């Protein structure tokens, strides 16, 4: 849940929709516009703190700064 909170806190100005789905057997995949950013099944481990946020920032919104408060 902290990943979703980080994304919405800093990139609420570019995220139109964010959905969380429960899975089975410890599934943890992050998909943005049909592109898999992170998959626990592929890596064999859970994401490190901040890892998904960095992937989103670098691959989805490069050059776009965080939401200014």
Beta strands, then each sheet from edge to edge (+ up, - down):
strand 1: 29-32
strand 2: 35-39
sheet 1: 1+ 2-
end
